[in-house]
Amino acid sequence: MNHRNNMLVPAGLFIGIGIGMAMENLVAGLFIGLGVGFLFSTIVYMIEANKK
């Protein structure tokens, strides 16, 4: 995995914190962000694998 892709999960977590603060439910936002981060990192990894 590329070093750039290692930051996608924590970035999703921070985005989830923002979503949770906006919805006034921090824990739900954290889970949303974590899930989005893992999904997005998998998608980016699959795209990069197809380029090679």
MOPAC internal coordinates of N, CA, C and O (Angstrom, degrees):
PM7 1SCF
backbone

  N    0.0000 0     0.00 0     0.00 0    0    0    0
  C    1.4376 1     0.00 0     0.00 0    1    0    0
  C    1.5265 1   108.91 1     0.00 0    2    1    0
  O    1.2310 1   121.09 1   -36.54 1    3    2    1
  N    1.2810 1   115.52 1   143.46 1    3    2    1
  C    1.4514 1   123.14 1  -179.31 1    5    3    2
  C    1.5283 1   110.29 1   -72.29 1    6    5    3
  O    1.2310 1   120.25 1   -32.12 1    7    6    5
  N    1.3253 1   117.12 1   147.88 1    7    6    5
  C    1.4633 1   120.39 1   179.68 1    9    7    6
  C    1.5215 1   112.23 1   -64.80 1   10    9    7
  O    1.2310 1   120.07 1   152.50 1   11   10    9
  N    1.3269 1   117.48 1   -27.50 1   11   10    9
  C    1.4683 1   119.88 1   176.99 1   13   11   10
  C    1.5185 1   110.97 1   -64.78 1   14   13   11
  O    1.2310 1   120.01 1   145.22 1   15   14   13
  N    1.3123 1   117.58 1   -34.78 1   15   14   13
  C    1.4633 1   121.58 1  -176.36 1   17   15   14
  C    1.5159 1   112.79 1   -76.45 1   18   17   15
  O    1.2310 1   119.92 1   164.41 1   19   18   17
  N    1.3288 1   117.75 1   -15.59 1   19   18   17
  C    1.4582 1   120.09 1  -179.63 1   21   19   18
  C    1.5205 1   112.33 1   -68.35 1   22   21   19
  O    1.2310 1   120.08 1   161.67 1   23   22   21
  N    1.3051 1   117.46 1   -18.33 1   23   22   21
  C    1.4634 1   121.12 1  -177.44 1   25   23   22
  C    1.5276 1   112.79 1   -93.52 1   26   25   23
  O    1.2310 1   119.43 1  -178.99 1   27   26   25
  N    1.3224 1   118.70 1     1.01 1   27   26   25
  C    1.4582 1   120.52 1  -176.83 1   29   27   26
  C    1.5233 1   112.72 1   -71.94 1   30   29   27
  O    1.2310 1   120.20 1   142.64 1   31   30   29
  N    1.3235 1   117.23 1   -37.36 1   31   30   29
  C    1.4633 1   119.68 1  -179.65 1   33   31   30
  C    1.5284 1   110.97 1   -68.98 1   34   33   31
  O    1.2310 1   119.18 1   131.24 1   35   34   33
  N    1.3521 1   119.17 1   -48.76 1   35   34   33
  C    1.4756 1   117.13 1   176.29 1   37   35   34
  C    1.5266 1   112.86 1   -63.28 1   38   37   35
  O    1.2310 1   120.02 1   146.95 1   39   38   37
  N    1.3241 1   117.57 1   -33.05 1   39   38   37
  C    1.4650 1   119.64 1   177.53 1   41   39   38
  C    1.5268 1   110.10 1   -64.99 1   42   41   39
  O    1.2310 1   120.42 1   138.24 1   43   42   41
  N    1.3153 1   116.81 1   -41.76 1   43   42   41
  C    1.4608 1   120.27 1   176.17 1   45   43   42
  C    1.5153 1   111.72 1   -62.75 1   46   45   43
  O    1.2310 1   120.92 1   144.22 1   47   46   45
  N    1.3297 1   115.84 1   -35.78 1   47   46   45
  C    1.4601 1   119.93 1   178.09 1   49   47   46
  C    1.5242 1   111.29 1   -64.47 1   50   49   47
  O    1.2310 1   120.29 1   136.80 1   51   50   49
  N    1.3271 1   117.05 1   -43.20 1   51   50   49
  C    1.4628 1   120.28 1   178.69 1   53   51   50
  C    1.5215 1   111.80 1   -67.91 1   54   53   51
  O    1.2310 1   120.37 1   143.87 1   55   54   53
  N    1.3247 1   116.90 1   -36.13 1   55   54   53
  C    1.4688 1   119.74 1   175.05 1   57   55   54
  C    1.5280 1   109.58 1   -64.54 1   58   57   55
  O    1.2310 1   120.91 1   140.43 1   59   58   57
  N    1.3297 1   115.86 1   -39.57 1   59   58   57
  C    1.4644 1   120.14 1   177.23 1   61   59   58
  C    1.5145 1   112.56 1   -63.90 1   62   61   59
  O    1.2310 1   120.16 1   144.64 1   63   62   61
  N    1.3318 1   117.30 1   -35.36 1   63   62   61
  C    1.4666 1   119.74 1   176.27 1   65   63   62
  C    1.5264 1   109.59 1   -61.81 1   66   65   63
  O    1.2310 1   120.79 1   137.25 1   67   66   65
  N    1.3234 1   116.09 1   -42.75 1   67   66   65
  C    1.4668 1   119.52 1   177.93 1   69   67   66
  C    1.5136 1   112.23 1   -63.48 1   70   69   67
  O    1.2310 1   120.55 1   137.89 1   71   70   69
  N    1.3171 1   116.56 1   -42.11 1   71   70   69
  C    1.4711 1   120.31 1   177.84 1   73   71   70
  C    1.5221 1   110.08 1   -63.77 1   74   73   71
  O    1.2310 1   120.58 1   137.39 1   75   74   73
  N    1.3206 1   116.49 1   -42.61 1   75   74   73
  C    1.4593 1   120.47 1   179.54 1   77   75   74
  C    1.5179 1   112.61 1   -64.40 1   78   77   75
  O    1.2310 1   120.44 1   141.56 1   79   78   77
  N    1.3164 1   116.77 1   -38.44 1   79   78   77
  C    1.4625 1   119.20 1   177.88 1   81   79   78
  C    1.5258 1   110.70 1   -67.58 1   82   81   79
  O    1.2310 1   120.29 1   143.77 1   83   82   81
  N    1.3297 1   117.04 1   -36.23 1   83   82   81
  C    1.4599 1   120.53 1   178.86 1   85   83   82
  C    1.5281 1   111.02 1   -68.17 1   86   85   83
  O    1.2310 1   120.21 1   144.34 1   87   86   85
  N    1.3369 1   117.20 1   -35.66 1   87   86   85
  C    1.4596 1   121.25 1  -179.89 1   89   87   86
  C    1.5231 1   112.09 1   -88.51 1   90   89   87
  O    1.2310 1   120.17 1   177.21 1   91   90   89
  N    1.3293 1   117.29 1    -2.79 1   91   90   89
  C    1.4574 1   123.66 1  -177.06 1   93   91   90
  C    1.5223 1   112.10 1    60.71 1   94   93   91
  O    1.2310 1   120.71 1  -147.02 1   95   94   93
  N    1.3297 1   116.24 1    32.98 1   95   94   93
  C    1.4574 1   122.26 1   175.12 1   97   95   94
  C    1.5221 1   107.16 1  -143.82 1   98   97   95
  O    1.2310 1   120.71 1   -91.50 1   99   98   97
  N    1.3145 1   116.24 1    88.50 1   99   98   97
  C    1.4581 1   122.11 1  -170.78 1  101   99   98
  C    1.5283 1   112.38 1   -64.42 1  102  101   99
  O    1.2310 1   119.89 1   138.63 1  103  102  101
  N    1.3291 1   117.82 1   -41.37 1  103  102  101
  C    1.4621 1   120.70 1  -176.17 1  105  103  102
  C    1.5293 1   111.27 1   -64.80 1  106  105  103
  O    1.2310 1   120.24 1   138.00 1  107  106  105
  N    1.3142 1   117.14 1   -42.00 1  107  106  105
  C    1.4650 1   120.10 1   177.89 1  109  107  106
  C    1.5184 1   110.53 1   -63.09 1  110  109  107
  O    1.2310 1   120.05 1   139.47 1  111  110  109
  N    1.3294 1   117.52 1   -40.53 1  111  110  109
  C    1.4569 1   121.23 1   177.40 1  113  111  110
  C    1.5178 1   112.17 1   -63.79 1  114  113  111
  O    1.2310 1   120.36 1   142.01 1  115  114  113
  N    1.3301 1   116.91 1   -37.99 1  115  114  113
  C    1.4677 1   120.27 1   177.88 1  117  115  114
  C    1.5276 1   110.86 1   -62.79 1  118  117  115
  O    1.2310 1   120.51 1   135.90 1  119  118  117
  N    1.3163 1   116.64 1   -44.10 1  119  118  117
  C    1.4631 1   119.40 1   179.27 1  121  119  118
  C    1.5266 1   111.83 1   -66.58 1  122  121  119
  O    1.2310 1   120.58 1   141.51 1  123  122  121
  N    1.3237 1   116.50 1   -38.49 1  123  122  121
  C    1.4661 1   120.27 1   176.84 1  125  123  122
  C    1.5208 1   109.93 1   -62.23 1  126  125  123
  O    1.2310 1   120.37 1   132.48 1  127  126  125
  N    1.3253 1   116.90 1   -47.52 1  127  126  125
  C    1.4629 1   121.22 1  -179.57 1  129  127  126
  C    1.5117 1   113.03 1   -63.55 1  130  129  127
  O    1.2310 1   120.67 1   139.19 1  131  130  129
  N    1.3242 1   116.33 1   -40.81 1  131  130  129
  C    1.4639 1   120.05 1   179.02 1  133  131  130
  C    1.5227 1   110.87 1   -64.09 1  134  133  131
  O    1.2310 1   120.62 1   135.76 1  135  134  133
  N    1.3225 1   116.42 1   -44.24 1  135  134  133
  C    1.4644 1   120.52 1   178.71 1  137  135  134
  C    1.5181 1   112.08 1   -63.52 1  138  137  135
  O    1.2310 1   120.41 1   136.45 1  139  138  137
  N    1.3249 1   116.82 1   -43.55 1  139  138  137
  C    1.4659 1   120.65 1   179.09 1  141  139  138
  C    1.5245 1   110.30 1   -64.40 1  142  141  139
  O    1.2310 1   120.28 1   139.96 1  143  142  141
  N    1.3269 1   117.07 1   -40.04 1  143  142  141
  C    1.4668 1   120.59 1   178.69 1  145  143  142
  C    1.5167 1   112.33 1   -61.91 1  146  145  143
  O    1.2310 1   120.22 1   134.92 1  147  146  145
  N    1.3341 1   117.19 1   -45.08 1  147  146  145
  C    1.4629 1   120.31 1   179.34 1  149  147  146
  C    1.5282 1   111.25 1   -66.96 1  150  149  147
  O    1.2310 1   120.23 1   137.71 1  151  150  149
  N    1.3160 1   117.17 1   -42.29 1  151  150  149
  C    1.4669 1   119.68 1   179.00 1  153  151  150
  C    1.5224 1   111.67 1   -64.27 1  154  153  151
  O    1.2310 1   120.55 1   134.79 1  155  154  153
  N    1.3295 1   116.54 1   -45.21 1  155  154  153
  C    1.4486 1   120.07 1  -178.49 1  157  155  154
  C    1.5256 1   111.39 1   -65.95 1  158  157  155
  O    1.2310 1   119.68 1   142.26 1  159  158  157
  N    1.3407 1   118.22 1   -37.74 1  159  158  157
  C    1.4624 1   119.95 1   178.65 1  161  159  158
  C    1.5316 1   110.88 1   -66.43 1  162  161  159
  O    1.2310 1   120.09 1   144.06 1  163  162  161
  N    1.3261 1   117.43 1   -35.94 1  163  162  161
  C    1.4644 1   120.60 1   176.76 1  165  163  162
  C    1.5259 1   111.04 1   -66.86 1  166  165  163
  O    1.2310 1   120.36 1   137.85 1  167  166  165
  N    1.3222 1   116.93 1   -42.15 1  167  166  165
  C    1.4632 1   120.89 1   179.51 1  169  167  166
  C    1.5257 1   110.70 1   -63.62 1  170  169  167
  O    1.2310 1   120.40 1   135.30 1  171  170  169
  N    1.3373 1   116.83 1   -44.70 1  171  170  169
  C    1.4653 1   120.56 1   179.75 1  173  171  170
  C    1.5232 1   110.56 1   -64.48 1  174  173  171
  O    1.2310 1   119.91 1   141.00 1  175  174  173
  N    1.3264 1   117.77 1   -39.00 1  175  174  173
  C    1.4607 1   121.28 1   178.03 1  177  175  174
  C    1.5228 1   110.74 1   -63.36 1  178  177  175
  O    1.2310 1   120.03 1   138.45 1  179  178  177
  N    1.3400 1   117.55 1   -41.55 1  179  178  177
  C    1.4633 1   120.25 1   179.83 1  181  179  178
  C    1.5215 1   110.82 1   -67.32 1  182  181  179
  O    1.2310 1   119.45 1   142.29 1  183  182  181
  N    1.3208 1   118.65 1   -37.71 1  183  182  181
  C    1.4536 1   121.96 1   178.26 1  185  183  182
  C    1.5230 1   110.47 1   -64.40 1  186  185  183
  O    1.2310 1   120.55 1   136.35 1  187  186  185
  N    1.3356 1   116.56 1   -43.65 1  187  186  185
  C    1.4620 1   119.97 1   179.64 1  189  187  186
  C    1.5296 1   111.41 1   -67.62 1  190  189  187
  O    1.2310 1   119.81 1   146.24 1  191  190  189
  N    1.3075 1   117.97 1   -33.76 1  191  190  189
  C    1.4675 1   120.96 1   178.34 1  193  191  190
  C    1.5223 1   111.06 1   -67.31 1  194  193  191
  O    1.2310 1   120.03 1   145.72 1  195  194  193
  N    1.3357 1   117.55 1   -34.28 1  195  194  193
  C    1.4610 1   121.03 1   179.21 1  197  195  194
  C    1.5215 1   112.20 1   -72.94 1  198  197  195
  O    1.2310 1   119.80 1   156.31 1  199  198  197
  N    1.3285 1   117.98 1   -23.69 1  199  198  197
  C    1.4494 1   120.77 1  -179.62 1  201  199  198
  C    1.5279 1   112.09 1   -72.95 1  202  201  199
  O    1.2310 1   120.60 1   154.91 1  203  202  201
  N    1.3189 1   116.45 1   -25.09 1  203  202  201
  C    1.4794 1   119.67 1  -177.16 1  205  203  202
  C    1.4917 1   112.90 1   -82.40 1  206  205  203
  O    1.2310 1   120.10 1   180.00 1  207  206  205

